[in-house]
Amino acid sequence: MNYDAPSQKVSRSVRSLLASRGETITALSAATLIAESTLKRRLLGHSPYTLEETGYIAQHFGVSIPDLLRPPYEAPQAVAS
C-alpha cells in the first residue's frame, strides 16, 4: 500500500502526463494559468497543490481529480479470463 501524501501522488501523475504527452511545464503553466514557478514548487514537493490547481490540471489533461491521485503505477490490473 502506498502512503504518499496526495500532493506527492499528483506530482507523480503530472510528471508522467507531461512526459507521455511531450509537454513542458511552461506549456502547462500557460494552459492552466498557474505560474510556472508555482508549478515547479509543487512538482518538487516544496508546497502542496490547492484543490483549484488540481482541478485546472485535471481539466487540462482531460482526466479526473481522482485519476491524478491514482498514478499509472497504481492502476488496477485487469483480471485475465
Backbone torsions as a table, in degrees:
resi	resn	phi	psi	omega
1	MET	NA	144.3	-177.6
2	ASN	-103.6	123.1	-178.4
3	TYR	-107.2	25.2	177.5
4	ASP	-64.1	149.4	176.3
5	ALA	-64.7	152.1	179.6
6	PRO	-52.8	-41.5	-180.0
7	SER	-62.7	-35.0	177.1
8	GLN	-65.5	-39.3	178.4
9	LYS	-65.8	-42.5	178.3
10	VAL	-62.4	-43.0	180.0
11	SER	-60.1	-43.7	178.1
12	ARG	-61.3	-42.7	-179.9
13	SER	-65.3	-43.5	-179.0
14	VAL	-64.0	-44.8	178.0
15	ARG	-60.5	-41.5	179.0
16	SER	-64.1	-45.1	179.8
17	LEU	-65.7	-41.9	177.7
18	LEU	-59.3	-46.6	-178.0
19	ALA	-66.1	-45.8	-175.8
20	SER	-67.9	-25.0	-179.4
21	ARG	-102.3	0.5	179.1
22	GLY	63.9	33.6	-176.7
23	GLU	-103.6	152.3	179.7
24	THR	-102.2	163.5	174.7
25	ILE	-62.5	-36.2	178.7
26	THR	-60.4	-43.8	179.4
27	ALA	-66.8	-40.7	178.3
28	LEU	-63.4	-41.1	178.2
29	SER	-60.2	-46.3	-179.4
30	ALA	-64.1	-38.8	-176.9
31	ALA	-74.2	-31.8	-175.5
32	THR	-101.8	-9.7	-175.7
33	LEU	61.9	25.1	172.2
34	ILE	-96.3	128.0	-177.4
35	ALA	-53.8	139.9	179.9
36	GLU	-57.9	-40.4	179.7
37	SER	-63.9	-35.2	177.4
38	THR	-66.7	-46.6	178.2
39	LEU	-59.1	-41.8	179.9
40	LYS	-63.1	-42.4	177.5
41	ARG	-61.2	-42.2	-179.7
42	ARG	-64.6	-46.4	-177.6
43	LEU	-64.7	-30.1	178.2
44	LEU	-84.3	-6.3	179.6
45	GLY	80.5	16.2	-179.2
46	HIS	-79.4	-20.3	176.3
47	SER	-156.3	150.0	-176.7
48	PRO	-80.2	156.9	174.9
49	TYR	-72.3	147.0	169.8
50	THR	-85.8	163.3	177.5
51	LEU	-61.6	-39.3	179.6
52	GLU	-63.0	-45.0	178.5
53	GLU	-61.1	-43.5	179.6
54	THR	-61.3	-40.1	177.4
55	GLY	-63.9	-43.2	178.2
56	TYR	-62.7	-41.8	-179.5
57	ILE	-66.7	-44.6	178.5
58	ALA	-60.0	-45.3	179.6
59	GLN	-61.0	-43.1	-179.8
60	HIS	-59.5	-43.1	-177.7
61	PHE	-86.0	-4.8	179.3
62	GLY	71.1	34.1	178.3
63	VAL	-125.9	170.2	177.1
64	SER	-90.4	163.7	175.6
65	ILE	-60.4	-43.8	176.6
66	PRO	-59.0	-31.5	176.4
67	ASP	-62.2	-36.7	179.2
68	LEU	-70.1	-24.6	178.3
69	LEU	-86.7	-4.0	-178.7
70	ARG	-124.7	80.8	-178.4
71	PRO	-55.5	156.3	-178.0
72	PRO	-51.4	-34.4	-177.5
73	TYR	-71.3	-11.5	178.8
74	GLU	-105.3	2.5	-176.5
75	ALA	-61.7	139.2	178.6
76	PRO	-62.1	141.5	179.9
77	GLN	-87.2	138.7	176.7
78	ALA	-70.1	141.2	178.7
79	VAL	-88.0	126.4	180.0
80	ALA	-72.5	139.0	-179.4
81	SER	-86.2	NA	NA
